[in-house]
Amino acid sequence: MKSKANARRVEVLVPRREEAAAARAKPLEDARSSAAALGVLVGLGPSGEAWVDVPRQGRKNVPMRSTVALQPEHVGREVLLACFETGEAVISGIIQKADEASPARASAPQLEARVDADRIVFSAEREVVLRCGEASILLSADGSVVIKGAKLLTSSTGVHRIRGGSVQIN
């Protein structure tokens, strides 16, 4: 029997009791030879029970328990099945889609910014760049500071000092 879930148009499969009992009684064939298998989450019952197809074995609507919280939006996704020597299996994870498992996100360096009520500190090994449009401030590890912009204004209500080994204006 099939029924439709609200708003999302997710198909909820609820096999008859005798189908569920028969599927539960038959162990997964690969379970004794491997510790994991792939399946496809095909439905969630009204009480949250999961129904999985195991294409490699040609099995459909196998009732399974899960170690992860399953949501209606997970229906149709591949799931990782942890298999036991008894032939039983449980859903141990949801396989991520390629756009969800971004290597750039996973390998991005850790950024550190310390903020307190008085100051903000940004740290980097090589360079810190603050950029907005055509304007930028570059701080380098060698101690150099480069300020660039279409217009540059410095102002002071007190003494305005410019110090350096040599100062070149224009």
Steps between C-alpha positions, in 0.01 A plus 500: 500500500631848418407836652636851445668705775398864543649780286827331387339229286714234661371149444449307820497124456323285753524132406245256636588326827568166335737663246688672783527178701630309197757770419618507863534123510726484193856617589704708261704259287820709500488566873708196589773581248534878548452750777320760288264530205323777310127540478246761396257649751164458327262600774428591857200360682266707716692393813838588345592147391727487197451293185807430288561348158822299471554503120807273504283222641181592315319555833233765539326661798721340764409643843805635683594671819726804482777655707443840335196729501323453169287776348248488212750691282740202531261272308667401172851545640763226529556374852788306654392175661704351782466122474538253783592130506137417579397636160332801657585848376436854621527835324821654631521807277366701209729529198570866420435642157805628313399865548463444878844344547706796381874423517569875510290529815670200660856611418457872572753626752379586846448872546553671829352831608508599865237753596456661838341824613813704423659359186492248216810300409538322164803276463660326204832331423575687176254786425186672624299684235201724564324576172192694398450580131815672372636571850729264691738479791769230484704396804790264423706276728816690397355812666391687186165679489339597170195727490331542160191688392352727235510783757702503821424739782684533827391751757584593853372741761843494662852466366518295178837328483653308214811304599726279297857430394421736215169667419408564137205722418403499130 
